[in-house]
Amino acid sequence: MTIAEKLTILTDAAKYDVACTSSGGDRGGGKLGKTIAAGCCHSFSADGRCISLLKVLLTNVCVYNCQYCVNRTSNDLPRAMFTPRELADLTIDFYRRNYIEGLFLSSAVLRSPDYTTELMIRTLSILREEYGFTGYIHAKAIPGADPLLTDRLGRLADRLSVNIELPSSQSLALLAPDKKKEAIFQPMAQIQTGILQSKAERQKFRHAPAFAPAGQSTQMIVGASGESDYHILKLSEGMYRKYGLRRVFFSAYIPVAESPLLPSPVDFKPPLLREHRLYQSDWLLRFYHFTADEILSPDHPTLNPLLDPKCNWAMAHLDFFPVEVNTADYETLLRVPGIGVVSARRILSARRWRALDYDALKKLGVVLKRAQYFLTCSGKMTPALRVRPEGVLRALTALEAPAIAPQYEQLSLFPA
């Protein structure tokens, strides 16, 4: 099999893995691949996915039989494998042609987690030590691998990720019987410990080797099993707190094969809108100081498809509003729909010099189409504040509809 044939198979097999952002890496030296402070020139697609990396599997030959995975051992499909030298040479060749700025390396489990991790380490060692490549590398840690191998992998990569895949032990036992929850969380804990120790070492010794300096992330599949949005958000919140994750990525389940344990591929549509709402909720958890219990609850475990989570929270807490923009603190401003992290900071800075009105808020980046229903300026109200709650709900839903109409069409919620 030629390199081009392997590349066709293994890049296509990697397309279902979305955990590939390149922020946070910073390797010194000014050698090959060093283009900016983040370690990689990168760009993002409209849904937030990084598109500047060579995203590829080392191999799609797998000993596991996860029902949702296209690479499972029982699936009849073309199989391929790069040698470490082939993949390292290919990465450098693509980099020199300015096709890519970094590498996202994952793999199916060949023979065993240890054997697969050793092959990944050899690949990254060639890139880092032989070619002197200091660009961004994101590598997948294989659950069940020896901790010493995971440690070595973290010394070579900028970011590590351990995919949790399914949100509960019950789903793992049903759909991925070869994987155990403990085997997934153990390397997460090890990576978190390694990151903290590395930071402490580098504070004392500037040239101490870094361990996964861009942190770690994970991915969950949405829609392959029956867990609620509330369950997924609570799990995400717990992992952020316990393991210090940079990102939790959500991947809408795409049927790749028929199985009695999975939704039928005949009428099933990937839950893209649900994925979108989970990303919006995740943003609230990470940057807006919300908790999962504020966004959803056991009695209301599903995200509103017609309204973004922040507006949905605001409509359920109208007693919190209106907010006076000239006196509210930072935490309160973040709760106002239409005010983001940047615009909230701008408000705090600008109002030191003058009282803000609605024209000033617009110049500061506030989205008044949403915010006008929830704030006052020096006690002054807009006509929007005199609208009844049901009118506000209709107006906010109308604002949301054009952006998500294509996704609604495939879910048969909106007529074409």
C-alpha positions in Angstrom: 0.0 0.0 0.0 1.4 3.4 -0.9 1.7 6.4 1.4 -1.1 8.2 -0.4 -3.4 5.2 0.0 -2.6 5.0 3.7 -3.2 8.7 4.1 -6.6 8.6 2.4 -7.7 5.8 4.7 -6.3 7.1 8.0 -7.3 10.8 7.6 -10.8 9.7 6.7 -10.9 7.5 9.8 -9.8 10.4 12.0 -12.6 12.7 11.0 -14.9 11.7 13.8 -12.5 12.9 16.5 -13.1 16.6 17.1 -10.8 17.4 20.0 -8.1 19.3 18.2 -7.6 22.9 19.2 -4.1 24.3 19.2 -4.2 27.1 21.8 -1.8 27.1 24.7 1.3 25.4 23.3 4.6 27.4 23.6 7.8 25.5 23.0 11.0 27.5 22.8 14.0 27.3 20.6 12.9 29.0 17.3 13.4 25.8 15.4 11.3 24.1 12.7 7.6 24.7 13.3 8.0 27.7 15.6 5.8 30.3 14.0 4.0 32.1 16.8 3.9 32.1 20.6 1.1 29.5 20.6 3.5 27.1 18.9 1.4 26.8 15.8 -0.3 29.1 13.2 -3.9 27.9 13.4 -7.3 28.8 12.2 -10.8 27.5 13.2 -13.9 26.5 11.2 -17.3 28.1 12.0 -18.1 25.5 14.6 -14.8 26.0 16.5 -12.8 23.0 15.2 -9.1 23.6 14.4 -8.4 23.1 10.7 -4.7 23.7 10.6 -3.4 20.4 11.8 -2.7 17.1 10.0 -5.4 15.1 11.7 -4.6 11.4 11.2 -4.6 8.0 12.8 -1.4 6.0 13.2 -3.5 3.0 12.4 -7.2 2.0 12.1 -6.5 -1.7 13.0 -8.2 -2.1 16.4 -8.6 -5.0 18.9 -11.6 -3.3 20.5 -15.2 -3.7 19.3 -16.9 -0.5 20.3 -20.3 -0.5 18.7 -20.3 3.2 17.8 -16.8 3.2 16.2 -16.2 2.9 12.5 -12.8 1.3 13.3 -14.1 -1.5 15.5 -12.6 -4.9 14.9 -15.9 -6.5 13.6 -16.3 -3.8 10.9 -15.4 -4.8 7.4 -13.4 -1.8 6.0 -9.9 -1.2 4.5 -7.2 -1.2 7.1 -3.9 0.6 7.1 -1.0 1.6 9.3 1.8 4.1 9.2 5.2 3.2 10.5 6.6 5.9 12.8 9.1 7.0 10.2 6.5 7.3 7.5 4.2 9.5 9.6 7.0 11.7 10.8 8.4 12.2 7.3 4.9 12.9 6.0 4.3 15.5 8.7 7.5 17.4 8.0 6.9 17.1 4.2 3.4 18.7 4.6 4.8 21.4 7.0 7.5 22.4 4.5 4.8 22.8 1.8 2.8 25.0 4.2 -0.1 22.6 4.1 -0.2 22.3 7.9 1.2 23.9 11.0 1.0 21.0 13.4 -0.1 17.4 14.0 -3.1 15.8 15.6 -2.2 12.2 16.3 -4.6 9.5 17.4 -4.8 5.8 16.8 -6.9 2.7 17.1 -5.6 0.2 19.6 -3.2 -2.1 17.8 -2.3 -5.3 19.8 -2.5 -3.5 23.1 -2.5 0.1 24.6 1.2 -0.2 25.5 2.2 -1.3 22.0 0.2 1.5 20.4 1.5 4.2 22.7 5.1 3.0 22.0 4.5 3.5 18.3 3.1 7.0 18.9 6.1 7.9 21.1 8.5 6.7 18.4 6.7 9.0 15.9 6.9 12.0 18.1 10.5 11.3 19.1 11.5 11.4 15.4 9.7 14.7 15.0 11.0 16.4 18.1 14.5 15.0 18.5 15.6 14.1 14.9 13.8 16.9 13.0 13.8 19.5 15.8 10.1 20.1 15.2 8.7 22.5 17.8 5.3 23.1 16.3 2.1 22.1 18.0 1.3 18.4 18.5 -1.9 17.0 20.0 -1.7 13.4 20.9 -4.3 10.9 22.2 -3.3 9.1 25.3 -4.5 5.5 25.2 -6.5 4.3 28.2 -4.9 1.3 29.8 -1.3 2.2 28.7 1.5 2.0 31.3 1.8 5.3 33.2 5.5 5.6 32.2 4.6 5.5 28.6 1.9 8.2 29.1 4.4 10.3 30.9 6.9 10.0 28.0 4.1 10.9 25.5 3.2 14.0 27.5 6.8 15.2 27.4 6.7 15.1 23.6 3.2 16.5 22.9 1.8 20.0 23.6 -1.7 18.7 24.5 -2.9 15.2 25.5 -6.5 14.0 25.5 -8.2 10.9 26.8 -11.6 10.4 25.2 -14.3 9.4 27.7 -16.6 8.8 24.6 -19.7 7.8 26.5 -21.1 9.7 29.5 -21.9 6.7 31.9 -20.5 3.4 33.0 -23.7 1.7 31.8 -23.3 3.0 28.3 -19.6 1.9 28.2 -20.5 -1.6 29.4 -23.2 -1.8 26.7 -21.5 -0.2 23.7 -17.8 -0.4 24.5 -17.3 -3.5 26.8 -13.5 -3.4 26.3 -13.3 0.0 28.0 -13.7 0.7 31.7 -14.4 4.0 33.4 -11.4 3.6 35.7 -9.1 3.0 32.8 -10.2 6.3 31.3 -10.1 8.5 34.4 -6.7 7.1 35.7 -4.7 8.6 32.8 -6.7 11.9 33.2 -5.6 12.1 36.8 -2.0 11.2 35.9 -1.9 13.9 33.2 -3.3 16.5 35.6 -0.7 15.6 38.2 2.0 15.7 35.6 0.9 19.2 34.4 0.9 20.6 37.9 4.3 19.1 38.7 5.8 20.4 35.4 4.6 23.9 36.2 6.1 23.8 39.6 9.4 22.5 38.2 9.5 25.2 35.5 9.0 27.9 38.1 12.2 26.7 39.8 14.2 25.7 36.7 13.3 27.6 33.6 14.6 25.0 31.2 13.0 22.0 32.9 11.1 19.8 30.3 7.4 20.7 29.9 4.7 18.1 30.3 1.6 18.7 28.0 1.9 22.5 28.4 -1.3 23.1 26.5 -3.3 20.9 29.0 -5.6 18.1 28.3 -9.1 17.7 26.8 -11.6 15.0 26.2 -14.6 14.1 23.9 -18.0 12.8 24.5 -20.4 11.3 21.9 -23.9 12.8 22.0 -26.9 10.8 20.9 -25.5 7.3 20.9 -26.9 6.5 24.3 -29.7 7.8 26.4 -28.0 10.2 28.9 -29.7 13.5 29.3 -28.1 17.0 28.7 -28.1 17.5 32.4 -26.1 14.3 33.0 -23.6 15.3 30.3 -23.2 18.9 31.7 -22.8 17.6 35.3 -20.1 15.1 34.1 -18.3 17.9 32.2 -18.4 20.2 35.2 -17.0 17.5 37.4 -14.1 16.8 35.0 -13.3 20.5 34.7 -13.0 20.8 38.5 -11.3 17.5 39.2 -8.9 17.1 36.3 -8.4 20.7 35.2 -9.5 20.0 31.6 -9.1 22.8 29.0 -12.0 21.6 26.9 -14.7 19.0 26.8 -15.7 18.4 23.1 -19.1 17.1 22.1 -19.5 15.1 19.0 -23.0 14.4 17.6 -23.4 10.7 17.0 -23.2 9.8 13.3 -24.4 6.3 12.4 -21.5 4.5 10.7 -22.9 0.9 10.9 -26.0 -0.9 12.0 -26.3 -2.3 15.5 -29.3 -3.3 17.6 -27.7 -1.4 20.5 -27.6 2.0 18.6 -30.2 4.2 17.0 -31.3 3.0 13.6 -29.4 4.8 10.8 -32.5 4.7 8.5 -34.4 7.7 10.1 -31.8 8.9 12.5 -30.4 12.5 12.1 -27.2 13.5 13.8 -28.2 15.7 16.8 -26.3 18.7 15.6 -28.5 21.3 17.3 -28.1 19.4 20.6 -24.4 19.5 20.1 -24.5 23.2 19.5 -26.6 23.8 22.7 -24.1 21.7 24.7 -21.2 23.8 23.4 -23.1 27.0 24.4 -23.7 25.6 27.9 -20.1 24.5 28.2 -19.1 28.1 27.4 -21.3 29.3 30.3 -19.6 26.8 32.6 -16.1 27.8 31.6 -16.3 31.6 31.2 -19.6 32.9 32.6 -19.4 31.3 36.1 -22.6 29.3 35.7 -23.0 25.9 37.2 -24.7 22.9 35.6 -27.5 23.0 38.2 -28.3 26.6 37.1 -28.5 25.7 33.4 -30.5 22.5 33.9 -32.0 20.3 36.7 -33.2 16.7 37.2 -36.7 18.0 36.7 -35.7 19.8 33.4 -32.8 17.8 32.0 -33.1 18.8 28.4 -31.7 22.0 26.8 -34.2 24.3 25.1 -33.8 23.8 21.3 -35.5 27.2 20.6 -33.5 29.4 22.9 -29.8 29.5 23.8 -29.0 28.5 27.4 -28.2 31.9 28.7 -31.4 33.5 27.4 -33.3 30.4 28.6 -31.9 31.0 32.1 -32.7 34.7 32.0 -36.4 34.0 31.1 -36.6 31.6 34.0 -35.2 34.2 36.4 -36.9 37.4 35.4 -36.9 38.5 39.1 -33.1 39.0 38.6 -33.7 41.7 36.0 -33.5 44.5 34.9 -29.8 45.1 35.7 -28.5 48.6 36.1 -25.5 48.6 33.8 -23.8 51.6 35.5 -23.7 49.9 39.0 -23.8 46.1 38.4 -20.7 44.1 39.2 -18.9 41.9 36.8 -20.6 38.7 37.8 -24.0 40.3 37.4 -23.2 41.7 34.0 -22.2 38.3 32.8 -25.7 37.1 33.5 -27.3 39.5 31.0 -28.0 38.1 27.6 -26.1 40.0 24.9 -23.2 40.9 27.3 -20.1 38.7 26.9 -16.8 38.5 28.8 -15.1 41.1 26.6 -18.0 43.6 26.6 -18.5 43.2 30.4 -14.9 44.2 31.0 -15.3 47.1 28.6 -18.3 48.3 30.6 -16.4 48.2 33.9 -13.6 50.2 32.4 -15.7 52.8 30.4 -18.1 53.6 33.2 -15.3 54.9 35.4 -15.2 58.0 33.2 -18.8 58.5 32.3 -22.3 57.1 32.8 -23.2 54.7 30.0 -26.2 55.0 27.8 -27.6 52.6 25.1 -25.5 54.1 22.3 -22.4 53.7 24.4 -23.2 50.0 25.1 -23.6 49.4 21.4 -20.2 50.8 20.7 -18.7 48.6 23.5 -20.0 45.5 21.7 -23.1 44.7 23.7 -25.8 42.9 21.6 -28.7 45.2 22.3 -31.1 43.0 20.4 -30.9 40.7 23.3 -29.7 42.9 26.2 -32.4 45.6 25.8 -34.9 43.3 27.6 -32.7 42.9 30.7 -31.0 46.1 31.6 -31.4 49.8 32.3 -29.0 52.8 31.9 -29.0 55.3 34.7 -32.5 54.1 35.5 -33.8 54.7 32.0 -35.8 51.9 30.4 -36.2 51.1 26.8 -39.7 50.3 25.3 -38.5 46.7 25.2 -38.7 46.5 29.0 -42.4 47.1 28.9 -43.0 44.0 26.8 -44.6 41.1 28.6 -42.5 38.0 29.2 -44.3 36.0 26.5 -43.5 38.8 24.0 -39.8 38.8 25.1 -39.8 35.0 24.6 -41.2 35.3 21.1 -38.7 38.1 20.2 -35.6 36.1 21.5 -36.8 33.0 19.7 -37.1 34.9 16.5 -33.6 36.2 16.9 -32.3 32.7 17.3 -34.3 31.1 14.5 -32.4 32.3 11.4 -29.0 31.0 12.6 -30.3 27.5 13.5 -33.0 27.1 10.9 -30.9 24.7 8.7 -30.4 22.4 11.7 -34.1 22.7 12.6 -35.1 21.7 9.0 -33.3 18.4 9.3 -34.9 17.8 12.7 -38.3 18.6 11.2 -39.0 21.3 13.8 -39.3 24.1 11.3 -40.9 23.9 7.9 -38.6 24.5 5.0 
